[in-house]
Structures are given as C-alpha cells and as structure tokens.
Amino acid sequence: FTSVKYRGNPAAVVIFPETEGAPDVAGFPSDTVLAEIAQEFNLSETAFVLRARARGDALEVDAVAEFDLRWFTASGTEVDLC
C-alpha cells in the first residue's frame, strides 16, 4: 500500500463465481490453470477468490459468507497461507 498514486506493489485479484459440484478442490480451476493465469498477469502476487459457502439466511444482517483464497506468484508458485 502507498499514499502516492501509481506506486506500491500491485497485485491481481481474480474472483470466481460460486459453483456447485466443481471437480477441483473448493471449486477452483486446476493448479496448472491458476499458475498460468498468475504467470500471464506477471505481478508479484495474484489472489484467487471463491465464495465457499454461506451460513445463515442471506437476507439476515448477521449472515456470514465464507471464502476460499489462494495466492500465486508471477512464477506460478502457490504461496502457503498461515
């Protein structure tokens, strides 16, 4: 982050639609596809986000959505999250 325009460390964020019964873990495309997308962006980090599931009624104020997140580097290596 930076307080100066057009500075800092940019990252790409790819948001996948919610899917039912996707073949891969958590509905993400294969690791190879994610790595290729990250390499195409060629930024220090590419975040891939997928809405995993929702708890509670979506119309309720206290409904909680959960998301799965995966990070890849420009070289196509997945970054382990703590």
LUMLUMLO-530218 format. One line per field, with one value per atom (N, C-alpha, C): chain; atom name; x negated, y negated, z; residue number from 1. Coordinates in steps of 0.001 Angstrom, whole numbers. Last residue first. Example, Ala and Ser with C-alpha at 12.3 -4.5 7.8 and 13.67 -1.06 7.14 Angstrom:
2
bator = A,A,A,A,A,A
marnu = N,CA,C,N,CA,C
c1 = -12850,-13670,-12900,-13190,-12300,-13200
c2 = 2250,1060,-30,5690,4500,3300
c3 = 7080,7140,7870,7800,7800,7800
nutor = 2,2,2,1,1,1
END
This chain:
82
bator = A,A,A,A,A,A,A,A,A,A,A,A,A,A,A,A,A,A,A,A,A,A,A,A,A,A,A,A,A,A,A,A,A,A,A,A,A,A,A,A,A,A,A,A,A,A,A,A,A,A,A,A,A,A,A,A,A,A,A,A,A,A,A,A,A,A,A,A,A,A,A,A,A,A,A,A,A,A,A,A,A,A,A,A,A,A,A,A,A,A,A,A,A,A,A,A,A,A,A,A,A,A,A,A,A,A,A,A,A,A,A,A,A,A,A,A,A,A,A,A,A,A,A,A,A,A,A,A,A,A,A,A,A,A,A,A,A,A,A,A,A,A,A,A,A,A,A,A,A,A,A,A,A,A,A,A,A,A,A,A,A,A,A,A,A,A,A,A,A,A,A,A,A,A,A,A,A,A,A,A,A,A,A,A,A,A,A,A,A,A,A,A,A,A,A,A,A,A,A,A,A,A,A,A,A,A,A,A,A,A,A,A,A,A,A,A,A,A,A,A,A,A,A,A,A,A,A,A,A,A,A,A,A,A,A,A,A,A,A,A,A,A,A,A,A,A
marnu = N,CA,C,N,CA,C,N,CA,C,N,CA,C,N,CA,C,N,CA,C,N,CA,C,N,CA,C,N,CA,C,N,CA,C,N,CA,C,N,CA,C,N,CA,C,N,CA,C,N,CA,C,N,CA,C,N,CA,C,N,CA,C,N,CA,C,N,CA,C,N,CA,C,N,CA,C,N,CA,C,N,CA,C,N,CA,C,N,CA,C,N,CA,C,N,CA,C,N,CA,C,N,CA,C,N,CA,C,N,CA,C,N,CA,C,N,CA,C,N,CA,C,N,CA,C,N,CA,C,N,CA,C,N,CA,C,N,CA,C,N,CA,C,N,CA,C,N,CA,C,N,CA,C,N,CA,C,N,CA,C,N,CA,C,N,CA,C,N,CA,C,N,CA,C,N,CA,C,N,CA,C,N,CA,C,N,CA,C,N,CA,C,N,CA,C,N,CA,C,N,CA,C,N,CA,C,N,CA,C,N,CA,C,N,CA,C,N,CA,C,N,CA,C,N,CA,C,N,CA,C,N,CA,C,N,CA,C,N,CA,C,N,CA,C,N,CA,C,N,CA,C,N,CA,C,N,CA,C,N,CA,C,N,CA,C,N,CA,C,N,CA,C,N,CA,C,N,CA,C,N,CA,C,N,CA,C
c1 = 981,963,2355,622,1202,1204,-1878,-1161,-644,-1544,-2064,-1218,-2421,-1400,-2069,-4066,-4196,-3117,-4288,-3321,-3381,-5765,-6431,-5501,-4190,-4325,-5011,-2421,-3418,-3441,862,-212,-1159,3190,2244,1196,6619,5332,4495,9399,8416,7136,12863,11582,10655,15158,14452,13190,18412,17041,16426,20715,20230,18783,23230,21777,21430,25857,25431,23931,26897,25789,25369,29023,27857,26661,30535,30287,29024,30568,31292,31083,29269,28599,29291,29196,30050,29382,26301,27372,28154,23369,24044,25106,22257,22834,23504,19183,20486,20996,17126,17191,18594,16222,17176,17438,12872,14066,14972,10073,11100,12310,6674,7849,8858,4195,5109,6298,916,2269,3118,-2005,-1029,274,-3590,-4224,-3286,-2458,-2571,-3150,-1721,-3116,-3262,542,603,-798,-527,-57,33,-998,-2132,-1749,1652,719,-484,2542,3172,2240,902,805,1435,1795,401,244,4418,4176,2756,3887,4600,4357,2607,1918,2565,4572,3371,2636,7862,6680,5519,10290,9694,8446,12070,11082,10720,13739,14292,13333,12448,13107,13639,10674,10790,11398,12668,11426,11714,15278,14421,13166,18144,16968,15999,20684,20129,18949,21536,21944,21249,19880,20303,20688,19529,19882,20383,16925,18325,18514,13822,14552,15992,11838,12964,13747,8569,9498,10589,6411,7417,8412,2935,4168,5112,1143,1498,2782,-1602,-289,-99,-3038,-3212,-1859,-3764,-3409,-3604,-2124,-3294,-2850,38,-733,-2059,-50,592,-411,-1018,-1381,-745,-665,133,-142,-331,-1093,-151,-842,0,-881
c2 = 18829,19331,19702,20033,19063,19667,20481,21050,19937,19721,19219,19841,21499,21153,20768,20188,20953,20523,18664,19750,20633,16426,17614,18826,14639,14473,15665,16670,15683,15607,16980,17487,16346,17882,16890,17590,18374,18967,17868,18720,17818,18577,19000,19679,18748,17536,17514,18358,17287,17754,17835,15015,15712,16115,14859,14858,15648,12737,13851,13727,10645,11384,12612,9703,8836,9626,11985,11530,10685,12995,11745,11185,15394,14323,12983,16993,16536,15350,19038,18121,17721,19166,19624,18597,20153,19122,19784,20903,21282,20131,19807,21221,21643,17863,17923,19395,17474,18250,18243,15885,15883,16660,15557,16197,16386,13138,13770,14333,12929,12995,13763,10918,11849,11778,9453,10186,11224,10227,9326,10136,11596,11216,10122,12575,11257,10710,15064,14105,12694,16319,16006,14981,16607,15767,15380,18435,17113,16157,20619,19967,18580,21282,20869,20131,22057,20916,20384,24299,23143,21907,25967,25559,24322,26446,25700,25178,26031,26812,25898,23762,24479,25222,24388,23650,24441,25873,25301,24466,27087,25811,25146,29028,28623,27231,29727,29488,29034,29967,31140,30939,28585,28400,29554,28510,29757,29619,25228,26445,27639,22075,23220,24387,18610,19732,20873,17325,17438,18666,15941,16967,17018,13222,13714,14694,12305,12990,13601,9672,10402,10972,8805,9113,9871,6073,7497,7661,3750,4172,5683,1952,3292,3804,-1530,-383,916,-3938,-3376,-2155,-5432,-4611,-4108,-7980,-7343,-6580,-7339,-8006,-7245,-5832,-7059,-7863,-2278,-3513,-4704,1175,0,-1230
c3 = 6153,7527,7952,2825,3745,5140,417,1559,2449,-2921,-1647,-529,-5855,-4869,-3557,-8667,-7428,-6442,-10938,-10927,-9707,-10941,-11485,-11491,-9615,-11061,-11712,-7155,-7573,-9099,-5804,-6652,-7003,-3284,-3804,-4662,-2560,-2935,-3575,-477,-1063,-1359,-1,-121,-875,2290,1018,1107,3632,3754,2369,5051,3864,4102,7403,7226,5966,8501,7658,7396,9945,10540,9730,8447,8611,9119,6165,7522,7580,3667,3878,5275,3822,3082,3274,6899,5813,5132,7587,7937,6697,5737,6950,7298,2531,3390,4580,836,1367,2230,-847,-495,-78,-3460,-2353,-2054,-4145,-4469,-3257,-5549,-4514,-5023,-5892,-6467,-5344,-6423,-5471,-6234,-7314,-7866,-6866,-6942,-6373,-7158,-8736,-7637,-7021,-12083,-10933,-9777,-14427,-14189,-13130,-15696,-15045,-14793,-16505,-17512,-16920,-14068,-14941,-15999,-13211,-12445,-13299,-15169,-15053,-14318,-14572,-15887,-15870,-11989,-12195,-13521,-12590,-11701,-11888,-14221,-14772,-13913,-12343,-13581,-14180,-10451,-10065,-11298,-11982,-11599,-11209,-10476,-11607,-11120,-7393,-8171,-9420,-5774,-6981,-7800,-3677,-3417,-4677,-5946,-4549,-4469,-8917,-8185,-6758,-9989,-9860,-9025,-8314,-9176,-8947,-7061,-7545,-8492,-7946,-7238,-7871,-7515,-8319,-7434,-7735,-6866,-7743,-9861,-9428,-8554,-8724,-9454,-8965,-9090,-8310,-9185,-8802,-9698,-8828,-8584,-7833,-8844,-8589,-9317,-8391,-7178,-7173,-7974,-6871,-7377,-7276,-4524,-5058,-5562,-5111,-4293,-5045,-7235,-6570,-5777,-8144,-9095,-8520,-5644,-6793,-7653,-2344,-3587,-4757,-188,-215,-1484,-540,-607,-590,0,0,0
nutor = 82,82,82,81,81,81,80,80,80,79,79,79,78,78,78,77,77,77,76,76,76,75,75,75,74,74,74,73,73,73,72,72,72,71,71,71,70,70,70,69,69,69,68,68,68,67,67,67,66,66,66,65,65,65,64,64,64,63,63,63,62,62,62,61,61,61,60,60,60,59,59,59,58,58,58,57,57,57,56,56,56,55,55,55,54,54,54,53,53,53,52,52,52,51,51,51,50,50,50,49,49,49,48,48,48,47,47,47,46,46,46,45,45,45,44,44,44,43,43,43,42,42,42,41,41,41,40,40,40,39,39,39,38,38,38,37,37,37,36,36,36,35,35,35,34,34,34,33,33,33,32,32,32,31,31,31,30,30,30,29,29,29,28,28,28,27,27,27,26,26,26,25,25,25,24,24,24,23,23,23,22,22,22,21,21,21,20,20,20,19,19,19,18,18,18,17,17,17,16,16,16,15,15,15,14,14,14,13,13,13,12,12,12,11,11,11,10,10,10,9,9,9,8,8,8,7,7,7,6,6,6,5,5,5,4,4,4,3,3,3,2,2,2,1,1,1
END
